[in-house]
């Protein structure tokens, strides 16, 4: 289930957009905009948007997902190395 930190009607967004933008910047939260009781939009910071796009890029890349699955299997079976083991001469 998706959790939104704040839900605000569009009428308030029209009045308080500056304050809402300040809020999301300082609190690192998203705001859901509603109209007639239904969600019609989301306000998020550029950093949040960039992170979301990067996540979508990773999960849509089959090669990256295969590598992650392999890594997880290695970890679960104890096929891991310490930092010193990896970087020893």
Secondary structure, 3 states (H helix, E strand, C coil): CCCCCEEEEHHHHHHHHHHHHHHHHHHCCCEEEEECCEEEEEECCHHHHHHHHHHHHHHCCHHHHHHHHHHHHHHHCCCCCCHHHHHCC
